[in-house]
Amino acid sequence: MSEGGVMIMKDKINAFAIGERLKRLRGDRTLKEVSERVGISESALSMYENGARIPRDEIKIKLANYYKKTIQSIFFT
């Protein structure tokens, strides 16, 4: 596998791990509730939780503040 292929695979694994953490943090709350409180669309939150996208830095901050967690603990562990 080329170095570029390794990077793409690593990014997908990281996106999946981030999504799993976000789902766990959301718990019993609905996508609608969290997305409204954070100021993003339900579809964006769903994509983050499913590993389809990684949020921009400003959204990472909003999510970390909402969940009262560090950015590091959600997005970089």
PDB file with SEQRES, HELIX, SHEET and CRYST1 records, atoms N, CA, C and O in Angstrom:
SEQRES   1 A   77  MET SER GLU GLY GLY VAL MET ILE MET LYS ASP LYS ILE          
SEQRES   2 A   77  ASN ALA PHE ALA ILE GLY GLU ARG LEU LYS ARG LEU ARG          
SEQRES   3 A   77  GLY ASP ARG THR LEU LYS GLU VAL SER GLU ARG VAL GLY          
SEQRES   4 A   77  ILE SER GLU SER ALA LEU SER MET TYR GLU ASN GLY ALA          
SEQRES   5 A   77  ARG ILE PRO ARG ASP GLU ILE LYS ILE LYS LEU ALA ASN          
SEQRES   6 A   77  TYR TYR LYS LYS THR ILE GLN SER ILE PHE PHE THR              
HELIX    1 AA1 GLU A    3  ARG A   26  1                                  24    
HELIX    2 AA2 LEU A   31  VAL A   38  1                                   8    
HELIX    3 AA3 GLU A   42  GLU A   49  1                                   8    
HELIX    4 AA4 ASP A   57  TYR A   67  1                                  11    
HELIX    5 AA5 ILE A   71  PHE A   75  1                                   5    
CRYST1    1.000    1.000    1.000  90.00  90.00  90.00 P 1           1          
ATOM      1  N   MET A   1       0.853  -1.182   0.000  1.00  0.00           N  
ATOM      2  CA  MET A   1       0.000   0.000   0.000  1.00  0.00           C  
ATOM      3  C   MET A   1       0.892   1.235   0.000  1.00  0.00           C  
ATOM      4  O   MET A   1       1.861   1.290   0.756  1.00  0.00           O  
ATOM      5  N   SER A   2       0.588   2.208  -0.819  1.00  0.00           N  
ATOM      6  CA  SER A   2       1.394   3.417  -0.894  1.00  0.00           C  
ATOM      7  C   SER A   2       1.219   4.254   0.359  1.00  0.00           C  
ATOM      8  O   SER A   2       0.264   4.085   1.116  1.00  0.00           O  
ATOM      9  N   GLU A   3       2.167   5.164   0.558  1.00  0.00           N  
ATOM     10  CA  GLU A   3       2.087   6.047   1.720  1.00  0.00           C  
ATOM     11  C   GLU A   3       0.788   6.842   1.696  1.00  0.00           C  
ATOM     12  O   GLU A   3       0.165   7.034   2.740  1.00  0.00           O  
ATOM     13  N   GLY A   4       0.375   7.305   0.530  1.00  0.00           N  
ATOM     14  CA  GLY A   4      -0.898   8.020   0.414  1.00  0.00           C  
ATOM     15  C   GLY A   4      -2.065   7.144   0.821  1.00  0.00           C  
ATOM     16  O   GLY A   4      -2.987   7.612   1.488  1.00  0.00           O  
ATOM     17  N   GLY A   5      -2.038   5.878   0.429  1.00  0.00           N  
ATOM     18  CA  GLY A   5      -3.086   4.938   0.816  1.00  0.00           C  
ATOM     19  C   GLY A   5      -3.123   4.702   2.313  1.00  0.00           C  
ATOM     20  O   GLY A   5      -4.193   4.556   2.903  1.00  0.00           O  
ATOM     21  N   VAL A   6      -1.952   4.666   2.921  1.00  0.00           N  
ATOM     22  CA  VAL A   6      -1.883   4.489   4.370  1.00  0.00           C  
ATOM     23  C   VAL A   6      -2.510   5.688   5.062  1.00  0.00           C  
ATOM     24  O   VAL A   6      -3.248   5.526   6.034  1.00  0.00           O  
ATOM     25  N   MET A   7      -2.226   6.888   4.573  1.00  0.00           N  
ATOM     26  CA  MET A   7      -2.797   8.090   5.172  1.00  0.00           C  
ATOM     27  C   MET A   7      -4.314   8.081   5.057  1.00  0.00           C  
ATOM     28  O   MET A   7      -5.006   8.420   6.017  1.00  0.00           O  
ATOM     29  N   ILE A   8      -4.834   7.705   3.916  1.00  0.00           N  
ATOM     30  CA  ILE A   8      -6.286   7.676   3.729  1.00  0.00           C  
ATOM     31  C   ILE A   8      -6.899   6.677   4.699  1.00  0.00           C  
ATOM     32  O   ILE A   8      -7.915   6.974   5.326  1.00  0.00           O  
ATOM     33  N   MET A   9      -6.303   5.504   4.833  1.00  0.00           N  
ATOM     34  CA  MET A   9      -6.823   4.493   5.755  1.00  0.00           C  
ATOM     35  C   MET A   9      -6.767   5.009   7.190  1.00  0.00           C  
ATOM     36  O   MET A   9      -7.720   4.828   7.947  1.00  0.00           O  
ATOM     37  N   LYS A  10      -5.668   5.647   7.570  1.00  0.00           N  
ATOM     38  CA  LYS A  10      -5.526   6.185   8.926  1.00  0.00           C  
ATOM     39  C   LYS A  10      -6.600   7.233   9.185  1.00  0.00           C  
ATOM     40  O   LYS A  10      -7.202   7.246  10.259  1.00  0.00           O  
ATOM     41  N   ASP A  11      -6.851   8.114   8.213  1.00  0.00           N  
ATOM     42  CA  ASP A  11      -7.886   9.138   8.356  1.00  0.00           C  
ATOM     43  C   ASP A  11      -9.251   8.502   8.551  1.00  0.00           C  
ATOM     44  O   ASP A  11     -10.040   8.976   9.368  1.00  0.00           O  
ATOM     45  N   LYS A  12      -9.546   7.422   7.807  1.00  0.00           N  
ATOM     46  CA  LYS A  12     -10.843   6.748   7.942  1.00  0.00           C  
ATOM     47  C   LYS A  12     -10.986   6.121   9.326  1.00  0.00           C  
ATOM     48  O   LYS A  12     -12.057   6.183   9.930  1.00  0.00           O  
ATOM     49  N   ILE A  13      -9.913   5.520   9.826  1.00  0.00           N  
ATOM     50  CA  ILE A  13      -9.952   4.925  11.161  1.00  0.00           C  
ATOM     51  C   ILE A  13     -10.176   6.013  12.202  1.00  0.00           C  
ATOM     52  O   ILE A  13     -10.988   5.845  13.112  1.00  0.00           O  
ATOM     53  N   ASN A  14      -9.467   7.117  12.074  1.00  0.00           N  
ATOM     54  CA  ASN A  14      -9.632   8.215  13.017  1.00  0.00           C  
ATOM     55  C   ASN A  14     -11.045   8.772  12.960  1.00  0.00           C  
ATOM     56  O   ASN A  14     -11.639   9.044  14.003  1.00  0.00           O  
ATOM     57  N   ALA A  15     -11.591   8.946  11.773  1.00  0.00           N  
ATOM     58  CA  ALA A  15     -12.952   9.468  11.626  1.00  0.00           C  
ATOM     59  C   ALA A  15     -13.949   8.518  12.278  1.00  0.00           C  
ATOM     60  O   ALA A  15     -14.900   8.964  12.921  1.00  0.00           O  
ATOM     61  N   PHE A  16     -13.742   7.222  12.119  1.00  0.00           N  
ATOM     62  CA  PHE A  16     -14.631   6.238  12.734  1.00  0.00           C  
ATOM     63  C   PHE A  16     -14.533   6.314  14.258  1.00  0.00           C  
ATOM     64  O   PHE A  16     -15.555   6.292  14.944  1.00  0.00           O  
ATOM     65  N   ALA A  17     -13.318   6.403  14.791  1.00  0.00           N  
ATOM     66  CA  ALA A  17     -13.115   6.474  16.244  1.00  0.00           C  
ATOM     67  C   ALA A  17     -13.733   7.748  16.816  1.00  0.00           C  
ATOM     68  O   ALA A  17     -14.349   7.718  17.882  1.00  0.00           O  
ATOM     69  N   ILE A  18     -13.569   8.855  16.115  1.00  0.00           N  
ATOM     70  CA  ILE A  18     -14.174  10.117  16.546  1.00  0.00           C  
ATOM     71  C   ILE A  18     -15.686   9.979  16.555  1.00  0.00           C  
ATOM     72  O   ILE A  18     -16.347  10.396  17.507  1.00  0.00           O  
ATOM     73  N   GLY A  19     -16.231   9.398  15.504  1.00  0.00           N  
ATOM     74  CA  GLY A  19     -17.676   9.207  15.419  1.00  0.00           C  
ATOM     75  C   GLY A  19     -18.215   8.372  16.566  1.00  0.00           C  
ATOM     76  O   GLY A  19     -19.263   8.685  17.132  1.00  0.00           O  
ATOM     77  N   GLU A  20     -17.499   7.310  16.908  1.00  0.00           N  
ATOM     78  CA  GLU A  20     -17.921   6.456  18.026  1.00  0.00           C  
ATOM     79  C   GLU A  20     -17.915   7.234  19.336  1.00  0.00           C  
ATOM     80  O   GLU A  20     -18.819   7.078  20.156  1.00  0.00           O  
ATOM     81  N   ARG A  21     -16.896   8.072  19.536  1.00  0.00           N  
ATOM     82  CA  ARG A  21     -16.846   8.889  20.757  1.00  0.00           C  
ATOM     83  C   ARG A  21     -18.003   9.867  20.795  1.00  0.00           C  
ATOM     84  O   ARG A  21     -18.628  10.054  21.839  1.00  0.00           O  
ATOM     85  N   LEU A  22     -18.292  10.497  19.656  1.00  0.00           N  
ATOM     86  CA  LEU A  22     -19.398  11.458  19.612  1.00  0.00           C  
ATOM     87  C   LEU A  22     -20.733  10.777  19.892  1.00  0.00           C  
ATOM     88  O   LEU A  22     -21.568  11.326  20.611  1.00  0.00           O  
ATOM     89  N   LYS A  23     -20.940   9.598  19.337  1.00  0.00           N  
ATOM     90  CA  LYS A  23     -22.181   8.852  19.604  1.00  0.00           C  
ATOM     91  C   LYS A  23     -22.306   8.526  21.084  1.00  0.00           C  
ATOM     92  O   LYS A  23     -23.374   8.682  21.677  1.00  0.00           O  
ATOM     93  N   ARG A  24     -21.209   8.072  21.674  1.00  0.00           N  
ATOM     94  CA  ARG A  24     -21.217   7.716  23.091  1.00  0.00           C  
ATOM     95  C   ARG A  24     -21.526   8.948  23.952  1.00  0.00           C  
ATOM     96  O   ARG A  24     -22.293   8.861  24.911  1.00  0.00           O  
ATOM     97  N   LEU A  25     -20.934  10.081  23.612  1.00  0.00           N  
ATOM     98  CA  LEU A  25     -21.180  11.307  24.371  1.00  0.00           C  
ATOM     99  C   LEU A  25     -22.630  11.766  24.244  1.00  0.00           C  
ATOM    100  O   LEU A  25     -23.208  12.273  25.205  1.00  0.00           O  
ATOM    101  N   ARG A  26     -23.213  11.592  23.070  1.00  0.00           N  
ATOM    102  CA  ARG A  26     -24.603  12.031  22.861  1.00  0.00           C  
ATOM    103  C   ARG A  26     -25.563  11.215  23.708  1.00  0.00           C  
ATOM    104  O   ARG A  26     -26.582  11.730  24.166  1.00  0.00           O  
ATOM    105  N   GLY A  27     -25.247   9.960  23.917  1.00  0.00           N  
ATOM    106  CA  GLY A  27     -26.070   9.116  24.781  1.00  0.00           C  
ATOM    107  C   GLY A  27     -27.517   9.054  24.327  1.00  0.00           C  
ATOM    108  O   GLY A  27     -27.795   8.705  23.179  1.00  0.00           O  
ATOM    109  N   ASP A  28     -28.445   9.394  25.225  1.00  0.00           N  
ATOM    110  CA  ASP A  28     -29.881   9.325  24.930  1.00  0.00           C  
ATOM    111  C   ASP A  28     -30.428  10.588  24.267  1.00  0.00           C  
ATOM    112  O   ASP A  28     -31.601  10.635  23.897  1.00  0.00           O  
ATOM    113  N   ARG A  29     -29.592  11.601  24.117  1.00  0.00           N  
ATOM    114  CA  ARG A  29     -30.054  12.833  23.475  1.00  0.00           C  
ATOM    115  C   ARG A  29     -30.292  12.570  21.988  1.00  0.00           C  
ATOM    116  O   ARG A  29     -29.648  11.705  21.395  1.00  0.00           O  
ATOM    117  N   THR A  30     -31.206  13.311  21.400  1.00  0.00           N  
ATOM    118  CA  THR A  30     -31.472  13.151  19.970  1.00  0.00           C  
ATOM    119  C   THR A  30     -30.473  13.955  19.149  1.00  0.00           C  
ATOM    120  O   THR A  30     -29.853  14.896  19.645  1.00  0.00           O  
ATOM    121  N   LEU A  31     -30.328  13.569  17.883  1.00  0.00           N  
ATOM    122  CA  LEU A  31     -29.506  14.358  16.961  1.00  0.00           C  
ATOM    123  C   LEU A  31     -30.015  15.789  16.911  1.00  0.00           C  
ATOM    124  O   LEU A  31     -29.230  16.737  16.898  1.00  0.00           O  
ATOM    125  N   LYS A  32     -31.338  15.938  16.882  1.00  0.00           N  
ATOM    126  CA  LYS A  32     -31.943  17.264  16.796  1.00  0.00           C  
ATOM    127  C   LYS A  32     -31.558  18.117  18.003  1.00  0.00           C  
ATOM    128  O   LYS A  32     -31.165  19.273  17.848  1.00  0.00           O  
ATOM    129  N   GLU A  33     -31.671  17.552  19.197  1.00  0.00           N  
ATOM    130  CA  GLU A  33     -31.358  18.304  20.414  1.00  0.00           C  
ATOM    131  C   GLU A  33     -29.914  18.795  20.415  1.00  0.00           C  
ATOM    132  O   GLU A  33     -29.651  19.974  20.650  1.00  0.00           O  
ATOM    133  N   VAL A  34     -28.986  17.888  20.151  1.00  0.00           N  
ATOM    134  CA  VAL A  34     -27.571  18.255  20.185  1.00  0.00           C  
ATOM    135  C   VAL A  34     -27.228  19.224  19.064  1.00  0.00           C  
ATOM    136  O   VAL A  34     -26.524  20.207  19.291  1.00  0.00           O  
ATOM    137  N   SER A  35     -27.713  18.963  17.867  1.00  0.00           N  
ATOM    138  CA  SER A  35     -27.376  19.837  16.737  1.00  0.00           C  
ATOM    139  C   SER A  35     -27.908  21.249  16.955  1.00  0.00           C  
ATOM    140  O   SER A  35     -27.231  22.221  16.620  1.00  0.00           O  
ATOM    141  N   GLU A  36     -29.112  21.374  17.510  1.00  0.00           N  
ATOM    142  CA  GLU A  36     -29.659  22.707  17.781  1.00  0.00           C  
ATOM    143  C   GLU A  36     -28.834  23.433  18.838  1.00  0.00           C  
ATOM    144  O   GLU A  36     -28.554  24.623  18.697  1.00  0.00           O  
ATOM    145  N   ARG A  37     -28.451  22.734  19.877  1.00  0.00           N  
ATOM    146  CA  ARG A  37     -27.665  23.359  20.958  1.00  0.00           C  
ATOM    147  C   ARG A  37     -26.280  23.772  20.476  1.00  0.00           C  
ATOM    148  O   ARG A  37     -25.748  24.798  20.899  1.00  0.00           O  
ATOM    149  N   VAL A  38     -25.703  22.970  19.590  1.00  0.00           N  
ATOM    150  CA  VAL A  38     -24.354  23.238  19.100  1.00  0.00           C  
ATOM    151  C   VAL A  38     -24.368  24.242  17.942  1.00  0.00           C  
ATOM    152  O   VAL A  38     -23.382  24.942  17.710  1.00  0.00           O  
ATOM    153  N   GLY A  39     -25.486  24.306  17.221  1.00  0.00           N  
ATOM    154  CA  GLY A  39     -25.588  25.240  16.100  1.00  0.00           C  
ATOM    155  C   GLY A  39     -25.138  24.655  14.779  1.00  0.00           C  
ATOM    156  O   GLY A  39     -24.584  25.359  13.934  1.00  0.00           O  
ATOM    157  N   ILE A  40     -25.378  23.359  14.600  1.00  0.00           N  
ATOM    158  CA  ILE A  40     -25.055  22.694  13.337  1.00  0.00           C  
ATOM    159  C   ILE A  40     -26.282  21.915  12.880  1.00  0.00           C  
ATOM    160  O   ILE A  40     -27.234  21.741  13.642  1.00  0.00           O  
ATOM    161  N   SER A  41     -26.258  21.450  11.642  1.00  0.00           N  
ATOM    162  CA  SER A  41     -27.401  20.685  11.142  1.00  0.00           C  
ATOM    163  C   SER A  41     -27.369  19.257  11.684  1.00  0.00           C  
ATOM    164  O   SER A  41     -26.317  18.735  12.053  1.00  0.00           O  
ATOM    165  N   GLU A  42     -28.540  18.649  11.719  1.00  0.00           N  
ATOM    166  CA  GLU A  42     -28.628  17.242  12.125  1.00  0.00           C  
ATOM    167  C   GLU A  42     -27.808  16.367  11.183  1.00  0.00           C  
ATOM    168  O   GLU A  42     -27.145  15.426  11.619  1.00  0.00           O  
ATOM    169  N   SER A  43     -27.857  16.681   9.891  1.00  0.00           N  
ATOM    170  CA  SER A  43     -27.125  15.850   8.925  1.00  0.00           C  
ATOM    171  C   SER A  43     -25.618  15.957   9.145  1.00  0.00           C  
ATOM    172  O   SER A  43     -24.903  14.967   8.991  1.00  0.00           O  
ATOM    173  N   ALA A  44     -25.128  17.140   9.500  1.00  0.00           N  
ATOM    174  CA  ALA A  44     -23.691  17.288   9.772  1.00  0.00           C  
ATOM    175  C   ALA A  44     -23.302  16.454  10.987  1.00  0.00           C  
ATOM    176  O   ALA A  44     -22.307  15.731  10.953  1.00  0.00           O  
ATOM    177  N   LEU A  45     -24.083  16.551  12.058  1.00  0.00           N  
ATOM    178  CA  LEU A  45     -23.782  15.771  13.260  1.00  0.00           C  
ATOM    179  C   LEU A  45     -23.820  14.275  12.950  1.00  0.00           C  
ATOM    180  O   LEU A  45     -22.969  13.519  13.420  1.00  0.00           O  
ATOM    181  N   SER A  46     -24.788  13.858  12.174  1.00  0.00           N  
ATOM    182  CA  SER A  46     -24.889  12.453  11.790  1.00  0.00           C  
ATOM    183  C   SER A  46     -23.649  12.014  11.011  1.00  0.00           C  
ATOM    184  O   SER A  46     -23.126  10.925  11.246  1.00  0.00           O  
ATOM    185  N   MET A  47     -23.177  12.847  10.089  1.00  0.00           N  
ATOM    186  CA  MET A  47     -21.980  12.506   9.312  1.00  0.00           C  
ATOM    187  C   MET A  47     -20.756  12.407  10.218  1.00  0.00           C  
ATOM    188  O   MET A  47     -19.917  11.526  10.028  1.00  0.00           O  
ATOM    189  N   TYR A  48     -20.644  13.307  11.207  1.00  0.00           N  
ATOM    190  CA  TYR A  48     -19.522  13.230  12.149  1.00  0.00           C  
ATOM    191  C   TYR A  48     -19.599  11.930  12.941  1.00  0.00           C  
ATOM    192  O   TYR A  48     -18.589  11.249  13.123  1.00  0.00           O  
ATOM    193  N   GLU A  49     -20.793  11.588  13.411  1.00  0.00           N  
ATOM    194  CA  GLU A  49     -20.972  10.378  14.224  1.00  0.00           C  
ATOM    195  C   GLU A  49     -20.761   9.096  13.422  1.00  0.00           C  
ATOM    196  O   GLU A  49     -20.369   8.073  13.983  1.00  0.00           O  
ATOM    197  N   ASN A  50     -21.015   9.143  12.134  1.00  0.00           N  
ATOM    198  CA  ASN A  50     -20.846   7.958  11.284  1.00  0.00           C  
ATOM    199  C   ASN A  50     -19.464   7.875  10.643  1.00  0.00           C  
ATOM    200  O   ASN A  50     -19.188   6.947   9.882  1.00  0.00           O  
ATOM    201  N   GLY A  51     -18.601   8.833  10.942  1.00  0.00           N  
ATOM    202  CA  GLY A  51     -17.246   8.820  10.413  1.00  0.00           C  
ATOM    203  C   GLY A  51     -17.130   9.252   8.974  1.00  0.00           C  
ATOM    204  O   GLY A  51     -16.079   9.075   8.357  1.00  0.00           O  
ATOM    205  N   ALA A  52     -18.203   9.822   8.417  1.00  0.00           N  
ATOM    206  CA  ALA A  52     -18.173  10.272   7.026  1.00  0.00           C  
ATOM    207  C   ALA A  52     -17.426  11.598   6.879  1.00  0.00           C  
ATOM    208  O   ALA A  52     -16.871  11.892   5.820  1.00  0.00           O  
ATOM    209  N   ARG A  53     -17.416  12.388   7.942  1.00  0.00           N  
ATOM    210  CA  ARG A  53     -16.724  13.683   7.926  1.00  0.00           C  
ATOM    211  C   ARG A  53     -16.116  13.933   9.294  1.00  0.00           C  
ATOM    212  O   ARG A  53     -16.578  13.400  10.303  1.00  0.00           O  
ATOM    213  N   ILE A  54     -15.074  14.751   9.311  1.00  0.00           N  
ATOM    214  CA  ILE A  54     -14.486  15.223  10.565  1.00  0.00           C  
ATOM    215  C   ILE A  54     -14.810  16.712  10.653  1.00  0.00           C  
ATOM    216  O   ILE A  54     -14.609  17.441   9.682  1.00  0.00           O  
ATOM    217  N   PRO A  55     -15.309  17.175  11.800  1.00  0.00           N  
ATOM    218  CA  PRO A  55     -15.713  18.581  11.899  1.00  0.00           C  
ATOM    219  C   PRO A  55     -14.542  19.550  11.786  1.00  0.00           C  
ATOM    220  O   PRO A  55     -13.405  19.235  12.138  1.00  0.00           O  
ATOM    221  N   ARG A  56     -14.863  20.744  11.282  1.00  0.00           N  
ATOM    222  CA  ARG A  56     -13.888  21.833  11.255  1.00  0.00           C  
ATOM    223  C   ARG A  56     -13.539  22.204  12.699  1.00  0.00           C  
ATOM    224  O   ARG A  56     -14.254  21.845  13.635  1.00  0.00           O  
ATOM    225  N   ASP A  57     -12.440  22.919  12.860  1.00  0.00           N  
ATOM    226  CA  ASP A  57     -11.960  23.263  14.199  1.00  0.00           C  
ATOM    227  C   ASP A  57     -12.993  24.015  15.029  1.00  0.00           C  
ATOM    228  O   ASP A  57     -13.140  23.737  16.219  1.00  0.00           O  
ATOM    229  N   GLU A  58     -13.706  24.955  14.431  1.00  0.00           N  
ATOM    230  CA  GLU A  58     -14.686  25.725  15.213  1.00  0.00           C  
ATOM    231  C   GLU A  58     -15.844  24.844  15.689  1.00  0.00           C  
ATOM    232  O   GLU A  58     -16.424  25.098  16.745  1.00  0.00           O  
ATOM    233  N   ILE A  59     -16.175  23.825  14.924  1.00  0.00           N  
ATOM    234  CA  ILE A  59     -17.226  22.887  15.339  1.00  0.00           C  
ATOM    235  C   ILE A  59     -16.689  21.957  16.426  1.00  0.00           C  
ATOM    236  O   ILE A  59     -17.415  21.597  17.352  1.00  0.00           O  
ATOM    237  N   LYS A  60     -15.422  21.571  16.314  1.00  0.00           N  
ATOM    238  CA  LYS A  60     -14.806  20.764  17.372  1.00  0.00           C  
ATOM    239  C   LYS A  60     -14.906  21.493  18.713  1.00  0.00           C  
ATOM    240  O   LYS A  60     -15.227  20.884  19.734  1.00  0.00           O  
ATOM    241  N   ILE A  61     -14.631  22.789  18.704  1.00  0.00           N  
ATOM    242  CA  ILE A  61     -14.705  23.595  19.926  1.00  0.00           C  
ATOM    243  C   ILE A  61     -16.127  23.601  20.469  1.00  0.00           C  
ATOM    244  O   ILE A  61     -16.338  23.409  21.667  1.00  0.00           O  
ATOM    245  N   LYS A  62     -17.105  23.822  19.590  1.00  0.00           N  
ATOM    246  CA  LYS A  62     -18.508  23.853  20.028  1.00  0.00           C  
ATOM    247  C   LYS A  62     -18.941  22.518  20.624  1.00  0.00           C  
ATOM    248  O   LYS A  62     -19.605  22.485  21.660  1.00  0.00           O  
ATOM    249  N   LEU A  63     -18.569  21.423  19.978  1.00  0.00           N  
ATOM    250  CA  LEU A  63     -18.936  20.096  20.481  1.00  0.00           C  
ATOM    251  C   LEU A  63     -18.261  19.818  21.825  1.00  0.00           C  
ATOM    252  O   LEU A  63     -18.895  19.305  22.747  1.00  0.00           O  
ATOM    253  N   ALA A  64     -16.979  20.155  21.933  1.00  0.00           N  
ATOM    254  CA  ALA A  64     -16.262  19.938  23.195  1.00  0.00           C  
ATOM    255  C   ALA A  64     -16.893  20.757  24.316  1.00  0.00           C  
ATOM    256  O   ALA A  64     -17.061  20.256  25.428  1.00  0.00           O  
ATOM    257  N   ASN A  65     -17.240  22.001  24.037  1.00  0.00           N  
ATOM    258  CA  ASN A  65     -17.887  22.839  25.053  1.00  0.00           C  
ATOM    259  C   ASN A  65     -19.240  22.270  25.450  1.00  0.00           C  
ATOM    260  O   ASN A  65     -19.570  22.221  26.635  1.00  0.00           O  
ATOM    261  N   TYR A  66     -20.020  21.841  24.476  1.00  0.00           N  
ATOM    262  CA  TYR A  66     -21.343  21.293  24.767  1.00  0.00           C  
ATOM    263  C   TYR A  66     -21.239  20.058  25.663  1.00  0.00           C  
ATOM    264  O   TYR A  66     -21.982  19.923  26.636  1.00  0.00           O  
ATOM    265  N   TYR A  67     -20.317  19.169  25.329  1.00  0.00           N  
ATOM    266  CA  TYR A  67     -20.172  17.931  26.096  1.00  0.00           C  
ATOM    267  C   TYR A  67     -19.299  18.100  27.346  1.00  0.00           C  
ATOM    268  O   TYR A  67     -19.125  17.162  28.124  1.00  0.00           O  
ATOM    269  N   LYS A  68     -18.752  19.313  27.529  1.00  0.00           N  
ATOM    270  CA  LYS A  68     -17.880  19.598  28.676  1.00  0.00           C  
ATOM    271  C   LYS A  68     -16.677  18.641  28.717  1.00  0.00           C  
ATOM    272  O   LYS A  68     -16.324  18.087  29.758  1.00  0.00           O  
ATOM    273  N   LYS A  69     -16.077  18.480  27.553  1.00  0.00           N  
ATOM    274  CA  LYS A  69     -14.888  17.642  27.397  1.00  0.00           C  
ATOM    275  C   LYS A  69     -13.815  18.460  26.700  1.00  0.00           C  
ATOM    276  O   LYS A  69     -14.104  19.514  26.133  1.00  0.00           O  
ATOM    277  N   THR A  70     -12.579  17.980  26.739  1.00  0.00           N  
ATOM    278  CA  THR A  70     -11.522  18.657  25.998  1.00  0.00           C  
ATOM    279  C   THR A  70     -11.577  18.230  24.530  1.00  0.00           C  
ATOM    280  O   THR A  70     -12.042  17.139  24.201  1.00  0.00           O  
ATOM    281  N   ILE A  71     -11.101  19.098  23.678  1.00  0.00           N  
ATOM    282  CA  ILE A  71     -10.999  18.763  22.253  1.00  0.00           C  
ATOM    283  C   ILE A  71     -10.101  17.531  22.101  1.00  0.00           C  
ATOM    284  O   ILE A  71     -10.390  16.630  21.313  1.00  0.00           O  
ATOM    285  N   GLN A  72      -9.025  17.511  22.857  1.00  0.00           N  
ATOM    286  CA  GLN A  72      -8.082  16.385  22.808  1.00  0.00           C  
ATOM    287  C   GLN A  72      -8.779  15.058  23.100  1.00  0.00           C  
ATOM    288  O   GLN A  72      -8.559  14.071  22.397  1.00  0.00           O  
ATOM    289  N   SER A  73      -9.615  15.034  24.131  1.00  0.00           N  
ATOM    290  CA  SER A  73     -10.232  13.765  24.535  1.00  0.00           C  
ATOM    291  C   SER A  73     -11.247  13.246  23.520  1.00  0.00           C  
ATOM    292  O   SER A  73     -11.485  12.041  23.443  1.00  0.00           O  
ATOM    293  N   ILE A  74     -11.838  14.134  22.754  1.00  0.00           N  
ATOM    294  CA  ILE A  74     -12.823  13.707  21.754  1.00  0.00           C  
ATOM    295  C   ILE A  74     -12.165  13.395  20.416  1.00  0.00           C  
ATOM    296  O   ILE A  74     -12.471  12.381  19.789  1.00  0.00           O  
ATOM    297  N   PHE A  75     -11.265  14.266  19.984  1.00  0.00           N  
ATOM    298  CA  PHE A  75     -10.798  14.199  18.599  1.00  0.00           C  
ATOM    299  C   PHE A  75      -9.372  13.684  18.402  1.00  0.00           C  
ATOM    300  O   PHE A  75      -8.980  13.414  17.267  1.00  0.00           O  
ATOM    301  N   PHE A  76      -8.595  13.541  19.458  1.00  0.00           N  
ATOM    302  CA  PHE A  76      -7.181  13.201  19.256  1.00  0.00           C  
ATOM    303  C   PHE A  76      -6.655  12.084  20.148  1.00  0.00           C  
ATOM    304  O   PHE A  76      -5.443  11.992  20.345  1.00  0.00           O  
ATOM    305  N   THR A  77      -7.525  11.229  20.697  1.00  0.00           N  
ATOM    306  CA  THR A  77      -7.015  10.127  21.526  1.00  0.00           C  
ATOM    307  C   THR A  77      -7.221   8.803  20.839  1.00  0.00           C  
ATOM    308  O   THR A  77      -6.854   7.762  21.384  1.00  0.00           O  
TER     309      THR A  77                                                      
END                                                                             
